[in-house]
Structure formats: C-alpha cells, structure tokens
C-alpha cells in the first residue's frame, strides 16, 4: 500500500498537559468541564495513551527473549497485537499450549490496563456512560441516516449494512470514506480510512466525484484512503489478523470491509463445508469486534442476503452468515430499494430505537431526499426566529 498518507498525517498524540483533547465533540467538552473530578480522570486516561508507544512486548510479565522472537515471527509486533489475538491462533503461531497462549494474552491486557490504555475490568455504570458520551461518531453523509444512528457511525462498534444488490451498501461505504476524513466538528473522524474490497466494487473515481460535490479537496480525500484488494478468504483472514498494524500505519479511525462474506460464500459451497465456513467467519467477526474496542475505531461491514423459501408472508430477504454475523455485529441495518430511493431499517441495536428512514443516492453519494432537506431548512428558520425573539 502507498504510505503517502502515513507520512502526510499530523501526529495526533495527546499531551499530558492537555485537559480536553481537540478531537472530542462540543458536547463532550461541556460534560468534561462540568465536573472537575471527571476532567482529571479523563486527562489521566488520555495521558496514559501516550505511553503506548513506549510499551514493548518484553515488558509483559512472563515473556522473555525467546517468546518475543516467536511472537514477532508470527506477526505480533506490539502489546496491542497480542492483546487482541485469539487463544487458539496464538498457540499455533508460537507452538505453545492454549493455557500459555491465554496467559500471554491476559498479561498483555493487564499491562494495557495498568497503563490506562484499556479500562479496568469493572467500572461503574456512571463511568461507562461518561465514556460513551466521549465516543466519536462519523456522519454517513445523510442527515436522516445520522438520526437513525443517533449521531452517526460509532467507534468501538461493528456496524453491519445488509441488503440486495443496488440497495446502497457500497455507496454508503464510499461516502464514509469522504466524511471520515473531515474534522470532528464537521461530523468526521479527522483520520485515515482503510477500505478492504472483496467484491471489486471500490471505485476511486466515485470518491473523487463525491469529494468534489461535497466541497472537499479530491486529492487529499483520495490520499486519505488506503485500499486493499482481497482475492480469497485466506487473504481476508490474514488482513484481519494483521489489521491492528495497518490501523497504526495509516492512522485510521474507520475500517470498511465490503463485503464480509462474499469470498467465504463462494469458496465454502455446500452443506459439508458450512461448519468450517461459520467457524472461520466467527473468528473474523470476534477479531474485528476486539480491534474496534481496543483501538477505538469504527468498523463497518457489508453483508449479502438470501431468500428464505419457507416465508409465505412478509419479506423473505435474510442476511447471510446466520447467527454468527448477527450476534457479532453491534448494530445491524437493513437496506432496500424503494423506487429510485432507498430505505434503511434499524434491525438490531442495544439501544437505538427501531425505525425506517428514506434516503437517496446521487452525485454527493448518500444524501437526504429533497423533502427532508426542506424540512431541515424549515427547522433551521424556526430556530433562528425563536432566538431572535
């Protein structure tokens, strides 16, 4: 991959002297400023993140030079890489028992907690709420879609879009590539994007068009996106295994996989391979979820659909991947066509209200319908008149 982006991005590390980081939303700044004690706690935790660069695998309790060499040969180069590793895969990679592999992973997570990079194993609900309010959210490019997500695509979560061909899955992904590079105050993540293309649907020309229509410098937008073309399921599994390294290399806060199942669905055909396919998908999804939480990034995956032949009433469309993908996805959104427009439905979420919104796809990528834009302008005028009174 081209490392131009890596060299061009500014260092976003937080100084221990900074009370409030620049990449937090205005709402978070108010919340932090209201409580002096929580401000100190927040600053301490953020200051701890600067120590990540100083942490080495040798610093982990119980790991010596020999084990460190084996880990590096297996592609595990940092404490973070070890913390998100799977027990079985790690045992095979370093030729050890599962108990030893599990102890190494837990020791890595313990070191990250002691360095205030990971949160403690037990925290109060109040602290969890304060942390969630500080999460970044990336705009989809459509106001109604953002409202469906209560602010945009969340970090520390896996968001799944599924639907039939032409329902807008890839268009949402292309639009996110542009919005993620925008400043936080403009609804972006002010970061790089990693786009893993498994279906051959990525088009840089489309990114250029969306950027121009949204008033964004196309050259900067294209440099901001690192694209990986994946040709088989084994390659995808390898990319996911080393995803933490790529996130660091490209300073990415958004990772898109379009789509998560197409390669496995093509290669594992028939009932005889179903169990193996599902186990591989299960490993990928749980790895993605761990990476999203520990690296504090937003993960977006698209999924294909199939028709349920035993459905006589209602919509027979079902997402592929079964319960494995369904349980591992934090948020699940169903996309479907509605004439020239599209409908997005929140199917599964821990706290989002269930509902439908209508949006369209045009030169700007994902956008609101004209009637929605008119409603928004009217709401804005009403707000101005109230303030004037």
C-alpha positions as CSV (number, residue, x, y, z in Angstrom):
1,X,0.0,0.0,0.0
2,X,1.0,3.6,-0.6
3,X,2.5,5.1,2.6
4,X,1.9,8.7,1.3
5,X,-1.0,9.1,3.8
6,X,1.1,7.8,6.7
7,X,3.8,10.4,6.1
8,X,1.4,13.2,5.4
9,X,-0.9,13.0,8.5
10,X,0.0,15.0,11.6
11,X,0.7,13.5,14.9
12,X,-2.5,13.3,16.9
13,X,-1.0,12.2,20.2
14,X,-2.3,13.9,23.3
15,X,-0.1,15.8,25.7
16,X,-0.5,15.0,29.4
17,X,-0.9,18.8,29.9
18,X,-4.0,19.0,27.7
19,X,-7.1,19.0,29.8
20,X,-9.5,18.5,27.0
21,X,-8.4,16.8,23.7
22,X,-9.1,18.5,20.4
23,X,-10.8,15.5,18.8
24,X,-13.7,15.5,21.3
25,X,-17.1,16.9,20.4
26,X,-18.5,20.1,21.8
27,X,-21.0,18.1,23.9
28,X,-18.1,16.1,25.4
29,X,-16.2,19.3,26.2
30,X,-19.2,20.6,28.2
31,X,-19.6,17.3,30.1
32,X,-15.9,17.3,30.9
33,X,-15.9,20.9,32.0
34,X,-18.9,20.5,34.3
35,X,-17.2,18.0,36.6
36,X,-13.6,18.8,37.7
37,X,-13.0,15.3,39.1
38,X,-14.1,13.6,35.9
39,X,-11.9,16.0,34.0
40,X,-8.9,14.9,35.9
41,X,-9.8,11.3,35.4
42,X,-10.3,11.8,31.7
43,X,-7.0,13.7,31.4
44,X,-5.2,10.9,33.2
45,X,-6.6,8.2,31.0
46,X,-5.8,10.2,27.8
47,X,-2.3,10.9,29.1
48,X,-1.8,7.2,29.5
49,X,-2.4,6.6,25.9
50,X,0.8,8.4,25.0
51,X,2.7,5.6,26.9
52,X,1.5,3.1,24.3
53,X,4.5,3.9,22.1
54,X,6.8,3.1,25.0
55,X,5.3,-0.3,25.7
56,X,7.3,-3.3,24.4
57,X,6.4,-7.0,24.3
58,X,9.3,-7.6,26.6
59,X,7.6,-5.5,29.3
60,X,4.9,-8.1,29.6
61,X,5.2,-10.3,32.6
62,X,6.3,-13.9,31.8
63,X,7.5,-13.1,28.2
64,X,11.3,-13.5,27.6
65,X,13.5,-13.0,24.5
66,X,12.7,-16.5,23.1
67,X,8.9,-15.9,23.2
68,X,9.3,-12.4,22.0
69,X,11.1,-13.7,18.9
70,X,8.4,-16.3,18.2
71,X,5.7,-13.6,18.6
72,X,7.5,-11.3,16.1
73,X,7.9,-14.1,13.6
74,X,4.1,-14.7,13.9
75,X,3.5,-11.0,13.1
76,X,2.7,-9.9,16.6
77,X,4.9,-6.8,16.9
78,X,3.2,-4.8,19.7
79,X,1.4,-5.2,23.0
80,X,-1.9,-4.3,21.3
81,X,-1.4,-7.0,18.7
82,X,-1.0,-9.6,21.5
83,X,-4.0,-8.2,23.5
84,X,-6.4,-8.8,20.6
85,X,-5.0,-12.1,19.5
86,X,-7.1,-15.3,19.7
87,X,-6.0,-18.1,22.0
88,X,-6.1,-21.0,19.5
89,X,-4.4,-19.0,16.7
90,X,-1.7,-17.7,19.1
91,X,-1.0,-21.2,20.4
92,X,-0.4,-22.5,16.9
93,X,1.7,-19.5,15.8
94,X,4.1,-19.7,18.7
95,X,3.9,-23.5,19.1
96,X,2.7,-23.5,22.7
97,X,-0.2,-24.8,24.8
98,X,-3.5,-22.9,24.9
99,X,-3.0,-22.2,28.6
100,X,0.3,-20.5,27.9
101,X,-1.2,-18.5,25.0
102,X,-4.1,-17.4,27.2
103,X,-1.8,-16.3,29.9
104,X,0.2,-14.2,27.5
105,X,-2.9,-12.5,26.2
106,X,-4.2,-11.8,29.7
107,X,-0.8,-10.4,30.7
108,X,-0.8,-8.1,27.7
109,X,-4.3,-6.8,28.6
110,X,-3.2,-6.4,32.2
111,X,-0.3,-4.2,31.1
112,X,-2.6,-2.1,29.0
113,X,-4.9,-1.6,31.9
114,X,-2.1,-0.6,34.2
115,X,-1.0,1.9,31.6
116,X,-4.6,3.4,31.5
117,X,-4.9,2.4,27.8
118,X,-7.6,-0.1,28.5
119,X,-10.3,0.5,31.0
120,X,-10.5,-1.5,34.2
121,X,-12.3,-4.9,34.2
122,X,-15.0,-3.4,36.4
123,X,-16.3,0.2,36.2
124,X,-19.4,1.9,37.4
125,X,-22.3,2.5,35.0
126,X,-21.8,6.2,35.5
127,X,-18.2,5.9,34.3
128,X,-19.4,3.8,31.4
129,X,-21.9,6.5,30.4
130,X,-19.2,9.2,30.6
131,X,-17.0,7.1,28.3
132,X,-19.8,6.5,25.8
133,X,-20.6,10.2,25.6
134,X,-17.0,10.8,24.6
135,X,-17.1,8.4,21.7
136,X,-16.6,9.8,18.2
137,X,-19.3,9.4,15.6
138,X,-18.8,9.6,11.8
139,X,-21.5,11.1,9.6
140,X,-22.9,8.9,6.8
141,X,-23.5,12.0,4.6
142,X,-27.3,11.8,5.2
143,X,-28.9,13.7,8.0
144,X,-31.8,11.2,8.3
145,X,-29.3,8.2,8.4
146,X,-27.3,10.0,11.1
147,X,-30.6,10.4,13.1
148,X,-31.2,6.7,12.7
149,X,-27.8,6.1,14.3
150,X,-28.4,8.9,16.9
151,X,-25.4,10.9,15.6
152,X,-23.6,8.7,13.1
153,X,-21.4,5.6,12.9
154,X,-20.0,4.8,16.3
155,X,-16.4,4.0,17.2
156,X,-15.7,0.9,19.3
157,X,-18.5,-1.0,17.5
158,X,-19.1,-3.1,14.4
159,X,-21.9,-1.7,12.2
160,X,-23.3,-4.1,9.6
161,X,-25.3,-3.0,6.5
162,X,-27.0,-5.8,4.6
163,X,-29.3,-5.7,1.6
164,X,-29.7,-6.9,-2.0
165,X,-27.6,-5.6,-4.9
166,X,-28.1,-2.0,-5.6
167,X,-29.5,-1.2,-2.2
168,X,-26.8,1.3,-1.4
169,X,-24.3,-0.6,0.7
170,X,-21.2,0.3,-1.3
171,X,-22.5,3.8,-1.8
172,X,-22.6,4.3,1.9
173,X,-19.1,2.9,2.2
174,X,-17.8,5.3,-0.5
175,X,-19.4,8.3,1.2
176,X,-18.0,7.3,4.6
177,X,-14.5,7.4,3.0
178,X,-15.0,11.1,2.4
179,X,-16.8,12.1,5.6
180,X,-14.4,10.3,7.9
181,X,-11.5,12.5,6.7
182,X,-13.3,15.7,7.7
183,X,-12.8,17.5,11.1
184,X,-14.7,16.2,14.1
185,X,-16.8,19.4,14.3
186,X,-17.9,18.7,10.7
187,X,-19.1,15.2,11.6
188,X,-15.9,13.4,10.6
189,X,-13.2,11.5,12.4
190,X,-10.2,13.6,11.2
191,X,-8.4,10.4,10.3
192,X,-7.5,7.9,7.7
193,X,-9.7,5.2,6.3
194,X,-8.9,1.5,5.4
195,X,-11.1,0.1,2.7
196,X,-11.0,-3.7,2.3
197,X,-12.6,-4.6,-1.1
198,X,-13.6,-8.2,-1.6
199,X,-16.1,-7.8,-4.4
200,X,-14.2,-5.5,-6.7
201,X,-16.7,-2.6,-6.2
202,X,-14.4,0.1,-5.0
203,X,-14.1,3.0,-7.4
204,X,-11.7,5.9,-6.8
205,X,-13.5,7.9,-9.5
206,X,-16.6,7.7,-7.3
207,X,-14.6,9.0,-4.3
208,X,-13.4,11.9,-6.5
209,X,-16.9,12.7,-7.6
210,X,-18.3,12.6,-4.0
211,X,-15.5,14.8,-2.7
212,X,-16.0,17.4,-5.4
213,X,-19.7,17.6,-4.9
214,X,-19.2,18.0,-1.1
215,X,-16.6,20.7,-1.5
216,X,-13.7,18.5,-0.3
217,X,-10.3,18.5,-1.9
218,X,-10.3,15.3,-4.1
219,X,-6.6,14.8,-4.0
220,X,-6.5,15.0,-0.2
221,X,-9.5,12.7,0.1
222,X,-8.0,10.0,-2.1
223,X,-4.7,10.1,-0.2
224,X,-6.7,9.6,3.0
225,X,-8.0,6.2,2.0
226,X,-5.8,3.1,2.0
227,X,-7.4,0.4,-0.2
228,X,-6.7,-3.4,0.0
229,X,-8.0,-5.6,-2.8
230,X,-8.6,-9.1,-1.4
231,X,-8.9,-12.1,-3.7
232,X,-9.7,-15.1,-1.5
233,X,-10.9,-16.0,2.0
234,X,-7.5,-16.9,3.3
235,X,-6.2,-13.4,2.3
236,X,-9.1,-11.8,4.1
237,X,-8.3,-13.7,7.3
238,X,-4.7,-12.7,7.1
239,X,-5.6,-9.0,6.6
240,X,-8.0,-9.1,9.6
241,X,-5.3,-10.9,11.7
242,X,-2.8,-8.0,11.0
243,X,-5.4,-5.3,11.0
244,X,-4.1,-3.6,14.1
245,X,-0.8,-2.9,12.4
246,X,-2.5,-1.4,9.4
247,X,-4.6,0.8,11.7
248,X,-1.4,2.2,13.2
249,X,0.3,2.6,9.9
250,X,-2.4,4.6,8.3
251,X,-3.7,6.4,11.4
252,X,-7.2,5.0,10.6
253,X,-10.3,5.6,12.7
254,X,-12.6,3.9,10.2
255,X,-12.2,0.4,8.7
256,X,-14.6,-0.8,6.0
257,X,-14.9,-4.3,4.7
258,X,-17.1,-4.6,1.6
259,X,-18.3,-7.4,1.9
260,X,-17.5,-9.6,4.9
261,X,-18.9,-12.9,3.4
262,X,-18.7,-12.8,-0.4
263,X,-15.4,-14.8,-0.5
264,X,-16.3,-17.4,2.1
265,X,-19.7,-17.8,0.5
266,X,-18.1,-18.5,-2.9
267,X,-15.4,-20.9,-1.6
268,X,-17.3,-22.8,1.0
269,X,-20.2,-24.2,-1.1
270,X,-22.5,-27.0,0.1
271,X,-23.7,-28.2,3.5
272,X,-20.5,-30.2,4.1
273,X,-18.4,-27.0,4.4
274,X,-20.9,-25.0,6.3
275,X,-19.5,-25.7,9.8
276,X,-15.9,-24.8,8.7
277,X,-17.2,-21.6,7.0
278,X,-19.1,-20.5,10.0
279,X,-16.2,-21.1,12.4
280,X,-13.9,-19.0,10.2
281,X,-16.5,-16.2,10.0
282,X,-17.0,-16.4,13.8
283,X,-13.2,-15.9,14.3
284,X,-13.1,-13.0,11.9
285,X,-16.1,-11.2,13.4
286,X,-14.9,-11.5,17.0
287,X,-11.4,-10.4,16.0
288,X,-13.0,-7.3,14.4
289,X,-15.0,-6.5,17.5
290,X,-11.9,-6.8,19.7
291,X,-10.0,-4.5,17.4
292,X,-12.8,-1.9,17.3
293,X,-13.0,-1.7,21.1
294,X,-9.2,-1.8,21.9
295,X,-8.1,0.5,19.0
296,X,-11.2,2.8,19.4
297,X,-12.1,2.7,15.8
298,X,-15.4,2.4,13.8
299,X,-15.8,-0.8,11.9
300,X,-18.3,-1.0,9.0
301,X,-19.0,-4.3,7.2
302,X,-21.5,-5.0,4.4
303,X,-23.3,-8.3,4.1
304,X,-25.1,-10.1,1.3
305,X,-28.7,-11.5,1.5
306,X,-30.5,-14.7,0.6
307,X,-34.2,-15.5,0.2
308,X,-35.9,-17.8,2.7
309,X,-38.1,-20.2,0.7
310,X,-40.3,-21.1,3.7
311,X,-41.5,-17.5,4.1
312,X,-45.1,-17.2,2.7
313,X,-45.9,-13.7,4.2
314,X,-43.7,-10.7,4.6
315,X,-40.2,-10.0,3.3
316,X,-38.3,-13.3,2.6
317,X,-34.9,-11.5,2.5
318,X,-32.5,-12.7,5.1
319,X,-28.8,-11.7,5.7
320,X,-26.3,-14.4,5.0
321,X,-23.9,-15.7,7.7
322,X,-26.6,-16.8,10.1
323,X,-26.3,-16.1,13.8
324,X,-22.5,-15.9,13.7
325,X,-22.6,-12.5,12.0
326,X,-25.8,-11.4,13.6
327,X,-24.6,-11.9,17.1
328,X,-21.1,-10.3,16.5
329,X,-22.5,-7.1,14.9
330,X,-23.1,-4.3,17.3
331,X,-25.6,-2.6,15.0
332,X,-27.4,-4.2,12.1
333,X,-29.1,-2.1,9.4
334,X,-31.3,-3.5,6.5
335,X,-31.1,-1.6,3.2
336,X,-33.7,-2.0,0.5
337,X,-34.8,-0.3,-2.7
338,X,-37.8,2.0,-2.9
339,X,-38.2,3.1,-6.5
340,X,-35.3,5.5,-7.1
341,X,-34.7,5.9,-3.4
342,X,-33.5,3.7,-0.6
343,X,-34.9,2.7,2.8
344,X,-32.7,1.9,5.9
345,X,-34.2,0.0,8.8
346,X,-32.5,-0.5,12.2
347,X,-32.9,-4.2,12.7
348,X,-30.7,-4.8,15.8
349,X,-29.2,-2.5,18.3
350,X,-28.5,-2.4,22.1
351,X,-30.2,1.0,22.4
352,X,-31.2,2.5,19.1
353,X,-35.0,2.8,18.5
354,X,-36.3,0.6,15.7
355,X,-37.5,2.6,12.7
356,X,-37.2,3.3,9.0
357,X,-35.7,6.3,7.2
358,X,-35.7,7.1,3.5
359,X,-32.6,8.5,1.7
360,X,-31.3,8.7,-1.8
361,X,-28.0,8.1,-3.7
362,X,-26.8,10.9,-6.0
363,X,-23.6,12.7,-7.1
364,X,-22.9,13.5,-3.4
365,X,-23.0,9.8,-2.5
366,X,-25.6,9.1,0.2
367,X,-27.9,12.1,0.7
368,X,-31.2,13.2,2.1
369,X,-34.3,13.4,-0.1
370,X,-35.4,16.9,-1.2
371,X,-38.4,16.9,1.1
372,X,-36.1,16.0,4.0
373,X,-33.8,18.9,3.1
374,X,-36.8,21.3,3.0
375,X,-37.9,20.1,6.5
376,X,-34.4,20.7,7.8
377,X,-34.3,24.2,6.4
378,X,-37.7,25.0,7.9
379,X,-36.5,23.7,11.3
380,X,-33.5,25.9,11.0
381,X,-35.6,29.0,10.2
382,X,-37.8,28.3,13.2
383,X,-34.8,28.0,15.4
384,X,-33.5,31.4,14.3
385,X,-36.8,33.2,14.9
386,X,-37.0,31.8,18.4
387,X,-33.6,33.1,19.2
388,X,-34.4,36.5,17.8
389,X,-37.4,36.7,20.0
